[in-house]
Amino acid sequence: MLLGRGCMRVHLASLRSLHGAHTRPFRSYCYTPPRRLGSLPKIRGAITSGDAAKDEKQEEQVTRLQRAAESRFDSILSSVRQSKGASAPSVPTSSGPADLRARLEAAINVLQDGLIERDTEVRLLLLAALAGEHILFIGPPGTAKSELGRRLAGLYKGTFFERLLTRFSVPEELFGPLSMRALEEDKYVRQIEGYLPYAKVAFIDEIFKANSAILNTLLTILNERLFDNGSARIKVPLICLVGASNELPESEELDALYDRFLIRRQVGQVSLAGLPGLLSGNRQQLYSTSAESNGAGALSPQQTERLAFSEEEMNDIRRKAQDVNVPEEIINLLSDVRTYLQDKCEPPVYVSDRRLVKAVAIMQVAAHTNGRDSINKFDCLLLQHILWQRPEESQRILDFLLERLAIESSTQQTDYLFDGMFVRACKLTAADQRTDMELLKDVQELRSALEGELYTINGAVSGDVPGSAGAALWLGSEEAEAAASALRPKLSNAQRAIEALLIEVVTLEVLLLEGRPEPLCLAELFSKRWTQLVRSAPMDDVRAMGTRPLKNPITPFKFGINLP
């Protein structure tokens, strides 16, 4: 429905049967609404000759307003369709350094150069580092988990630390040996240079084999970025720790360590389709020992100099990300996801308060680096890598999010809101008032919100990545295409519903800009809503709006014009 029109049909035979033979004949009023706005049907009924000129003038006014609304609506649709999923121009953006997006895209390309089917892992790794969080890769040996960590170290001008843990590992392997000279002075101090407390990027393989002697100190480093060295508590420069494991933690004492990894990703073997690319060319260096790579990964000195992020740049990104708006719909969605996981899944999936808070923070970073000043609902697709406890739960979370992102009844609440605005406009005609500027402002804000929804949806419907082209920065290509394919049918339905409501909102805005809306204009242009209002509103309010029934309740009336 682009512009709803009611259809009122009165049959002469039925009226004669009810009123008798003396019922005054009249012509029935009936028309079918056109698919697009076209010429208005002539009002039919008993109209006195003195009112003919007035009615003709009113019809001309309705036609003019209708054309103006259609022109404005077509202009909006044209802008949306040409945008290919970009943000609405009326929505302000916040975009940090001008070359931030280009640097991030270049960094992603360099990090995944030569790697097969590791697009998503690379993007999540870089996002975790930008947000100052840690990432966990779970998968079998030989799947390039350590290579990813080494490549990340090349983006930061600092020390890279790598270690494989066993059940017999001792604290000295991670935190450095005790200083013999300090022991002579009765001081318990470690030599930390070259060890974890000294590193900016670290990779720890088989991290869940850490024993109780290591855990407490490791937890403090991961969460607070602090290390107790003797009697002094020092700040560590750690940006991101990449953890890897062949299996999930089995002991409850490891739950706290598991929760410190905000992003979790299961890494599998290269698929059959990717094997030709893996086996062709010289890829021995990708699977060489860490000593040979020396932490530089695939980055050349020139690339490191051009793409590396300084500590000041990292802090600036996080500081600006804190100003990114978190809409109420995002908060409600997070609440619903946690309720679904903890109350409706079997077995329940526990989501800590800390994890929810940090999930919002990392989505703020994702939005900021995409050049937006507000989180949108498609950023929530990142939650599939954040909220699960076991790998199979990731798909459940994704299915729930996709269902919520494109629910077909999503315009019901907005339609109800517009109904209230329409009633307020009708009351203006009853009170013979001028345009209510507050009402006009509300209508314009609703129109702007619907435009934003269309801009957001248009990317996925057009075949692009959900949530605008910027979402591709943190979604892998295969992951993004799968999400877009699942969303596209539902989003197409949502798009049609939003367009149908938007043209009504635009029409009401045009009427209010003209001044006090006439009853005939409201009745002609919003016939369905007008009919519902007349049927449900108190009779005193209906009379005030220019409609009144005849003495006989079954005699039809149309928009304040009594039919004989």
C-alpha positions as CSV (number, residue, x, y, z in Angstrom):
1,M,0.0,0.0,0.0
2,L,1.5,3.3,-1.1
3,L,-1.5,5.4,-0.3
4,G,-4.4,3.7,1.3
5,R,-7.9,4.5,-0.1
6,G,-11.0,3.2,1.4
7,C,-13.7,1.7,-0.7
8,M,-17.3,2.4,0.1
9,R,-20.0,0.7,-1.9
10,V,-23.7,1.2,-1.3
11,H,-26.2,-0.8,-3.3
12,L,-29.5,0.8,-4.2
13,A,-31.4,-2.5,-4.0
14,S,-30.3,-3.2,-0.5
15,L,-31.2,0.3,0.7
16,R,-34.7,0.0,-0.9
17,S,-35.2,-3.2,0.9
18,L,-34.4,-1.5,4.1
19,H,-36.1,1.9,3.6
20,G,-39.0,1.0,1.4
21,A,-39.9,2.2,-2.1
22,H,-39.6,5.9,-1.2
23,T,-35.9,5.8,-0.7
24,R,-34.3,8.5,-2.7
25,P,-32.0,7.0,-5.3
26,F,-28.4,8.0,-5.4
27,R,-25.3,6.9,-7.2
28,S,-23.0,4.6,-5.4
29,Y,-19.4,5.7,-4.6
30,C,-16.8,3.1,-5.3
31,Y,-13.3,3.1,-6.6
32,T,-10.2,0.9,-6.4
33,P,-7.0,2.5,-5.3
34,P,-4.4,2.7,-8.0
35,R,-1.0,1.0,-7.7
36,R,0.7,4.3,-7.9
37,L,-0.6,7.7,-7.3
38,G,-2.7,8.8,-10.2
39,S,-5.6,11.1,-10.9
40,L,-8.1,11.3,-8.1
41,P,-11.6,9.9,-8.8
42,K,-14.3,12.4,-8.9
43,I,-16.4,12.7,-5.7
44,R,-19.8,11.4,-6.5
45,G,-22.9,12.1,-4.6
46,A,-25.5,14.7,-4.2
47,I,-23.7,18.0,-4.2
48,T,-25.6,21.3,-4.5
49,S,-24.7,23.6,-7.4
50,G,-23.5,26.2,-4.9
51,D,-20.9,23.8,-3.6
52,A,-19.6,22.6,-6.9
53,A,-17.0,25.3,-7.3
54,K,-15.7,24.8,-3.8
55,D,-15.6,21.1,-4.2
56,E,-13.7,21.4,-7.5
57,K,-11.2,23.7,-5.8
58,Q,-10.8,21.2,-3.0
59,E,-10.2,18.4,-5.4
60,E,-7.6,20.4,-7.2
61,Q,-5.9,21.0,-3.9
62,V,-5.9,17.3,-3.0
63,T,-4.5,16.5,-6.4
64,R,-1.7,19.1,-6.0
65,L,-0.8,17.8,-2.6
66,Q,-0.9,14.3,-3.8
67,R,1.5,15.1,-6.6
68,A,3.9,17.0,-4.3
69,A,4.0,14.0,-1.9
70,E,4.6,11.6,-4.8
71,S,7.4,13.8,-6.1
72,R,9.1,14.0,-2.7
73,F,8.7,10.2,-2.1
74,D,10.2,9.4,-5.5
75,S,13.1,11.7,-4.7
76,I,13.8,9.9,-1.5
77,L,13.6,6.4,-3.1
78,S,15.9,7.5,-5.9
79,S,18.5,8.7,-3.3
80,V,18.2,5.5,-1.3
81,R,18.6,3.3,-4.4
82,Q,21.6,5.2,-5.6
83,S,23.3,5.0,-2.2
84,K,23.9,1.2,-2.4
85,G,23.6,0.8,1.3
86,A,25.5,4.0,2.4
87,S,24.4,5.9,5.4
88,A,21.6,8.4,5.0
89,P,23.0,11.9,4.2
90,S,20.9,13.4,6.9
91,V,22.6,11.3,9.5
92,P,25.8,12.8,10.9
93,T,28.9,10.6,10.9
94,S,32.0,10.5,13.0
95,S,35.0,9.2,11.1
96,G,38.3,9.8,13.0
97,P,41.4,10.3,10.8
98,A,40.5,10.7,7.2
99,D,42.7,7.7,6.1
100,L,41.7,5.4,9.0
101,R,39.3,3.3,6.9
102,A,41.9,3.0,4.1
103,R,44.6,2.0,6.5
104,L,42.4,-0.6,8.1
105,E,41.5,-2.1,4.7
106,A,45.1,-2.2,3.7
107,A,46.1,-3.8,7.0
108,I,43.5,-6.5,6.5
109,N,44.7,-7.2,3.0
110,V,48.3,-7.5,4.2
111,L,47.4,-9.7,7.2
112,Q,45.6,-12.2,5.1
113,D,48.0,-12.2,2.2
114,G,48.8,-15.8,1.4
115,L,46.4,-17.3,3.9
116,I,43.6,-19.4,2.7
117,E,40.1,-19.1,4.2
118,R,41.2,-16.9,7.1
119,D,39.4,-13.8,6.1
120,T,37.1,-13.7,9.1
121,E,39.9,-14.6,11.6
122,V,42.0,-11.7,10.3
123,R,39.2,-9.2,10.6
124,L,38.3,-10.3,14.1
125,L,42.0,-10.3,15.2
126,L,42.4,-6.7,14.0
127,L,39.2,-5.6,15.6
128,A,40.1,-7.1,18.9
129,A,43.5,-5.3,18.9
130,L,41.8,-2.0,18.1
131,A,39.4,-2.4,21.0
132,G,42.2,-3.6,23.3
133,E,40.6,-7.0,23.8
134,H,41.9,-10.6,23.5
135,I,40.9,-13.2,21.0
136,L,40.8,-17.0,21.3
137,F,41.2,-19.4,18.4
138,I,40.0,-23.0,19.0
139,G,41.0,-25.6,16.5
140,P,43.4,-28.5,15.6
141,P,47.1,-27.9,15.1
142,G,48.5,-26.6,11.9
143,T,45.7,-24.2,11.1
144,A,47.8,-21.0,11.0
145,K,46.7,-19.8,14.5
146,S,50.2,-18.8,15.6
147,E,50.9,-17.2,12.2
148,L,47.9,-14.9,12.7
149,G,49.4,-13.7,16.0
150,R,52.8,-13.1,14.5
151,R,51.3,-11.1,11.7
152,L,49.4,-8.9,14.1
153,A,52.7,-8.1,15.9
154,G,53.9,-6.6,12.7
155,L,51.3,-3.8,12.9
156,Y,52.6,-2.6,16.2
157,K,56.1,-1.4,16.8
158,G,56.8,-3.5,19.9
159,T,57.8,-6.8,21.3
160,F,56.1,-10.1,20.3
161,F,56.0,-12.9,22.8
162,E,55.1,-16.5,22.0
163,R,55.0,-19.6,24.2
164,L,53.5,-23.1,24.2
165,L,52.2,-24.2,27.6
166,T,52.1,-27.6,29.1
167,R,50.7,-28.9,32.3
168,F,54.2,-28.6,33.8
169,S,54.9,-25.0,32.7
170,V,56.2,-22.8,35.4
171,P,55.7,-19.0,35.9
172,E,59.2,-18.3,34.8
173,E,58.3,-19.4,31.2
174,L,55.8,-16.5,30.9
175,F,56.9,-13.9,33.4
176,G,60.6,-14.2,33.4
177,P,63.2,-15.6,35.8
178,L,63.9,-14.3,39.2
179,S,66.7,-11.7,39.5
180,M,69.6,-13.3,41.3
181,R,71.0,-9.9,42.3
182,A,67.6,-8.8,43.7
183,L,67.4,-12.1,45.7
184,E,70.7,-11.1,47.3
185,E,68.9,-8.0,48.5
186,D,65.9,-10.0,49.8
187,K,63.8,-8.8,46.9
188,Y,61.5,-11.0,44.8
189,V,61.8,-9.4,41.4
190,R,61.7,-10.9,37.9
191,Q,63.6,-10.1,34.8
192,I,60.6,-9.3,32.5
193,E,62.4,-8.0,29.4
194,G,61.6,-10.4,26.5
195,Y,58.7,-12.0,28.4
196,L,54.9,-11.5,28.6
197,P,54.9,-8.4,30.9
198,Y,57.2,-6.7,28.4
199,A,55.3,-7.6,25.1
200,K,52.7,-5.6,23.1
201,V,51.3,-8.6,21.3
202,A,51.5,-12.2,22.6
203,F,50.6,-15.6,21.4
204,I,50.1,-18.4,23.9
205,D,49.3,-21.9,22.5
206,E,47.5,-24.5,24.6
207,I,46.6,-21.7,27.0
208,F,44.1,-23.8,29.0
209,K,47.0,-26.0,30.1
210,A,48.0,-23.1,32.4
211,N,48.2,-24.3,36.1
212,S,47.1,-22.4,39.2
213,A,50.6,-21.0,39.7
214,I,50.3,-19.1,36.4
215,L,46.5,-18.3,36.4
216,N,46.3,-15.5,38.9
217,T,49.1,-13.5,37.5
218,L,47.9,-14.1,33.9
219,L,44.4,-13.0,34.8
220,T,45.6,-9.7,36.2
221,I,47.7,-9.0,33.1
222,L,44.8,-9.8,30.7
223,N,42.2,-7.8,32.5
224,E,43.9,-4.9,34.3
225,R,47.1,-4.8,32.2
226,L,49.1,-4.9,35.5
227,F,51.9,-7.1,36.8
228,D,53.1,-7.5,40.3
229,N,56.9,-7.5,40.2
230,G,58.1,-7.9,43.7
231,S,56.6,-5.1,45.8
232,A,55.8,-2.9,42.8
233,R,52.8,-3.2,40.6
234,I,53.7,-2.1,37.0
235,K,51.6,-1.4,34.0
236,V,52.2,-3.7,31.0
237,P,52.1,-2.5,27.4
238,L,50.0,-5.5,26.2
239,I,47.6,-4.6,23.4
240,C,46.2,-8.0,22.5
241,L,46.9,-11.6,23.6
242,V,46.0,-14.3,21.0
243,G,45.2,-17.5,22.8
244,A,45.0,-20.9,21.0
245,S,43.8,-24.3,22.1
246,N,42.9,-27.6,20.6
247,E,40.1,-28.1,23.1
248,L,37.7,-26.2,25.4
249,P,38.6,-25.7,29.1
250,E,37.5,-28.6,31.2
251,S,38.1,-27.3,34.7
252,E,36.0,-24.7,36.5
253,E,39.1,-22.9,37.6
254,L,39.7,-22.0,33.9
255,D,36.3,-20.3,33.5
256,A,37.7,-16.9,34.6
257,L,40.5,-17.2,32.0
258,Y,38.0,-18.3,29.3
259,D,35.8,-15.3,30.0
260,R,38.8,-12.9,29.5
261,F,38.8,-13.7,25.8
262,L,36.0,-11.4,24.4
263,I,36.2,-12.8,20.8
264,R,36.2,-16.5,20.2
265,R,36.6,-18.2,16.9
266,Q,36.7,-21.8,15.9
267,V,39.3,-22.4,13.2
268,G,39.0,-25.4,11.0
269,Q,41.1,-27.0,8.3
270,V,41.1,-25.5,4.8
271,S,38.1,-26.9,2.9
272,L,38.4,-29.0,-0.2
273,A,37.6,-26.0,-2.4
274,G,40.5,-24.1,-0.8
275,L,43.1,-26.9,-1.0
276,P,44.3,-26.0,-4.6
277,G,45.1,-22.5,-3.4
278,L,46.8,-23.8,-0.3
279,L,49.0,-26.3,-2.1
280,S,50.0,-24.1,-5.0
281,G,52.9,-21.7,-4.7
282,N,55.5,-21.3,-2.0
283,R,53.7,-21.5,1.4
284,Q,56.3,-23.2,3.5
285,Q,57.1,-19.9,5.2
286,L,53.5,-19.7,6.5
287,Y,54.0,-22.9,8.5
288,S,57.5,-22.4,9.6
289,T,58.7,-22.1,13.1
290,S,58.2,-18.9,15.1
291,A,61.9,-18.3,15.3
292,E,62.2,-18.0,11.5
293,S,59.4,-15.4,11.3
294,N,60.7,-13.4,14.3
295,G,57.3,-11.9,14.8
296,A,57.1,-10.0,11.5
297,G,54.7,-12.2,9.7
298,A,54.0,-11.2,6.1
299,L,54.7,-7.5,6.6
300,S,57.7,-5.9,5.0
301,P,59.5,-3.1,6.8
302,Q,57.9,-0.6,4.4
303,Q,54.4,-2.0,5.1
304,T,55.1,-2.0,8.8
305,E,56.1,1.7,8.7
306,R,53.1,2.6,6.6
307,L,50.4,0.6,8.4
308,A,51.6,0.4,12.0
309,F,49.4,2.0,14.6
310,S,51.1,4.0,17.4
311,E,49.9,3.8,21.0
312,E,48.5,7.4,20.6
313,E,46.4,6.4,17.6
314,M,45.0,3.3,19.3
315,N,44.0,5.4,22.4
316,D,42.5,8.0,20.1
317,I,40.3,5.4,18.3
318,R,39.1,4.0,21.6
319,R,38.4,7.4,23.1
320,K,36.3,8.5,20.1
321,A,34.5,5.1,20.1
322,Q,33.3,5.8,23.6
323,D,31.2,8.7,22.2
324,V,29.4,6.4,19.7
325,N,25.7,6.3,20.5
326,V,24.1,3.0,21.7
327,P,20.4,3.2,20.6
328,E,17.7,1.7,22.8
329,E,16.9,-0.9,20.2
330,I,20.4,-2.3,20.5
331,I,20.2,-2.4,24.3
332,N,16.9,-4.3,24.0
333,L,18.4,-6.7,21.5
334,L,21.3,-7.5,23.8
335,S,18.9,-8.1,26.6
336,D,16.8,-10.4,24.4
337,V,19.8,-12.3,23.3
338,R,21.0,-13.0,26.8
339,T,17.5,-14.0,27.9
340,Y,17.3,-16.4,24.9
341,L,20.7,-17.9,25.7
342,Q,20.2,-18.3,29.5
343,D,16.5,-19.2,29.7
344,K,15.5,-20.8,26.4
345,C,18.6,-22.7,25.3
346,E,19.3,-26.2,26.5
347,P,21.8,-26.3,28.1
348,P,21.7,-22.7,29.2
349,V,24.5,-20.4,27.9
350,Y,25.9,-18.1,30.6
351,V,26.7,-14.6,29.6
352,S,28.5,-12.5,32.2
353,D,27.8,-8.8,32.8
354,R,31.4,-8.0,31.9
355,R,31.0,-9.8,28.6
356,L,27.9,-7.7,27.7
357,V,29.5,-4.4,28.6
358,K,32.6,-5.3,26.6
359,A,30.5,-6.4,23.7
360,V,28.9,-3.0,23.5
361,A,32.4,-1.4,23.7
362,I,33.7,-3.4,20.8
363,M,30.6,-2.7,18.7
364,Q,31.2,1.0,19.3
365,V,34.8,0.6,17.9
366,A,33.3,-1.3,14.9
367,A,30.8,1.5,14.3
368,H,33.4,4.3,14.7
369,T,35.9,2.7,12.3
370,N,33.0,2.4,9.8
371,G,32.5,6.1,10.0
372,R,29.3,6.1,12.0
373,D,28.3,7.8,15.2
374,S,25.8,5.2,16.3
375,I,25.7,1.4,16.5
376,N,23.3,-0.1,14.1
377,K,21.6,-3.5,14.4
378,F,23.9,-5.1,11.8
379,D,26.9,-4.5,14.1
380,C,25.2,-7.0,16.4
381,L,26.2,-9.8,14.0
382,L,29.5,-9.6,15.8
383,L,27.8,-11.1,18.8
384,Q,28.0,-14.6,17.2
385,H,31.7,-14.5,17.9
386,I,31.3,-13.0,21.5
387,L,28.5,-14.7,23.4
388,W,29.0,-18.4,22.9
389,Q,30.5,-20.8,25.4
390,R,30.7,-23.8,23.0
391,P,31.4,-23.5,19.2
392,E,28.0,-25.0,18.2
393,E,26.2,-22.2,20.0
394,S,27.6,-19.6,17.6
395,Q,25.1,-20.7,14.9
396,R,22.2,-20.5,17.3
397,I,23.1,-16.9,18.1
398,L,23.5,-16.0,14.5
399,D,20.1,-17.6,13.7
400,F,18.4,-15.6,16.5
401,L,20.0,-12.4,15.4
402,L,19.0,-12.8,11.7
403,E,15.5,-13.5,12.8
404,R,15.4,-10.4,14.9
405,L,17.1,-8.1,12.4
406,A,14.5,-8.6,9.7
407,I,11.3,-9.4,11.6
408,E,8.4,-8.7,9.2
409,S,6.2,-7.0,11.8
410,S,8.9,-4.5,12.6
411,T,6.8,-1.6,11.2
412,Q,3.8,-2.3,13.5
413,Q,5.1,0.0,16.3
414,T,6.0,2.7,13.9
415,D,2.6,2.5,12.2
416,Y,1.0,2.8,15.6
417,L,3.1,5.9,16.3
418,F,2.0,7.4,12.9
419,D,-1.6,6.7,13.7
420,G,-1.3,8.9,16.8
421,M,0.2,11.7,14.6
422,F,-2.7,11.3,12.1
423,V,-5.2,11.7,14.9
424,R,-3.4,14.8,16.1
425,A,-3.6,16.2,12.6
426,C,-7.4,15.5,12.5
427,K,-7.9,17.3,15.7
428,L,-6.2,20.4,14.2
429,T,-9.0,20.5,11.6
430,A,-11.6,20.2,14.4
431,A,-10.2,23.0,16.5
432,D,-9.6,25.2,13.4
433,Q,-6.0,25.7,14.5
434,R,-2.9,26.4,12.5
435,T,-0.2,23.7,12.0
436,D,1.1,22.4,15.2
437,M,4.9,22.9,14.9
438,E,5.5,20.2,17.4
439,L,3.5,17.8,15.4
440,L,5.3,18.8,12.2
441,K,8.7,18.2,14.0
442,D,7.5,14.7,15.1
443,V,6.4,13.8,11.6
444,Q,9.7,15.0,10.1
445,E,11.7,13.0,12.7
446,L,9.7,9.9,11.8
447,R,10.3,10.5,8.1
448,S,14.0,10.8,8.8
449,A,14.0,7.6,10.8
450,L,12.2,5.7,8.1
451,E,14.7,7.0,5.5
452,G,17.5,5.8,7.7
453,E,15.9,2.3,7.8
454,L,15.7,2.3,4.0
455,Y,19.3,3.3,3.6
456,T,20.3,0.6,6.1
457,I,18.2,-2.1,4.4
458,N,19.0,-1.2,0.9
459,G,22.5,-2.6,1.0
460,A,21.4,-6.1,1.9
461,V,18.4,-6.1,-0.5
462,S,20.7,-4.9,-3.3
463,G,23.1,-7.8,-2.7
464,D,25.7,-5.9,-0.7
465,V,26.8,-6.7,2.9
466,P,24.2,-6.1,5.6
467,G,24.1,-2.8,7.3
468,S,25.9,-0.7,4.7
469,A,29.1,-1.2,2.8
470,G,31.0,-0.4,6.0
471,A,29.9,-3.6,7.7
472,A,32.2,-5.5,5.3
473,L,35.2,-4.2,7.3
474,W,34.6,-6.6,10.2
475,L,32.6,-9.4,8.5
476,G,34.4,-11.9,6.4
477,S,33.3,-12.1,2.7
478,E,31.7,-15.6,3.1
479,E,30.2,-14.7,6.4
480,A,28.7,-11.5,5.1
481,E,27.3,-13.1,2.0
482,A,25.7,-15.9,4.0
483,A,24.1,-13.3,6.3
484,A,22.9,-11.2,3.4
485,S,21.4,-14.3,1.7
486,A,19.5,-15.2,4.8
487,L,18.3,-11.6,5.4
488,R,17.5,-10.6,1.8
489,P,14.0,-12.1,1.5
490,K,12.8,-10.8,4.9
491,L,14.4,-7.4,4.3
492,S,12.6,-7.1,0.9
493,N,9.3,-7.5,2.8
494,A,10.4,-5.0,5.4
495,Q,11.5,-2.6,2.8
496,R,8.1,-2.7,1.1
497,A,6.4,-2.1,4.4
498,I,8.6,0.8,5.3
499,E,8.1,2.4,1.8
500,A,4.3,2.1,2.2
501,L,4.4,3.8,5.6
502,L,7.0,6.4,4.4
503,I,4.8,7.7,1.6
504,E,2.0,8.3,4.2
505,V,4.4,10.1,6.5
506,V,5.7,12.2,3.6
507,T,2.1,13.1,2.6
508,L,1.2,14.2,6.1
509,E,4.4,16.3,6.2
510,V,3.4,18.0,2.9
511,L,-0.1,18.7,4.3
512,L,1.3,20.2,7.5
513,L,3.8,22.4,5.6
514,E,0.8,23.8,3.7
515,G,-0.9,24.9,6.9
516,R,-3.9,23.5,8.7
517,P,-5.0,20.3,6.8
518,E,-8.5,20.3,5.4
519,P,-10.8,17.4,6.4
520,L,-11.3,16.5,2.7
521,C,-7.6,16.3,2.1
522,L,-7.1,14.0,5.1
523,A,-10.1,11.9,4.1
524,E,-9.0,11.6,0.4
525,L,-5.3,11.0,1.0
526,F,-5.6,8.8,4.1
527,S,-9.0,7.1,3.5
528,K,-8.2,3.9,5.3
529,R,-7.0,5.7,8.5
530,W,-9.9,8.2,8.2
531,T,-12.4,5.4,8.0
532,Q,-11.0,3.7,11.0
533,L,-11.0,7.0,12.9
534,V,-14.6,7.7,12.0
535,R,-15.7,4.3,13.1
536,S,-13.8,4.2,16.4
537,A,-13.6,7.8,17.6
538,P,-16.3,9.3,19.9
539,M,-19.2,10.8,17.9
540,D,-18.5,14.3,19.3
541,D,-15.0,14.2,17.9
542,V,-16.2,13.0,14.6
543,R,-18.8,15.8,14.3
544,A,-16.1,18.3,15.1
545,M,-14.0,17.0,12.2
546,G,-16.7,17.7,9.6
547,T,-18.5,14.4,9.5
548,R,-21.9,13.8,10.9
549,P,-24.3,10.9,10.3
550,L,-27.9,11.5,9.2
551,K,-30.8,10.6,11.4
552,N,-31.0,7.2,9.8
553,P,-27.8,5.4,10.9
554,I,-27.5,3.3,7.8
555,T,-27.5,6.2,5.4
556,P,-24.0,6.5,4.0
557,F,-21.8,9.5,4.3
558,K,-18.5,10.3,2.8
559,F,-15.9,12.6,4.3
560,G,-18.4,15.2,5.7
561,I,-20.5,15.2,2.5
562,N,-23.9,13.8,3.2
563,L,-25.3,11.6,0.5
564,P,-29.1,11.8,0.0
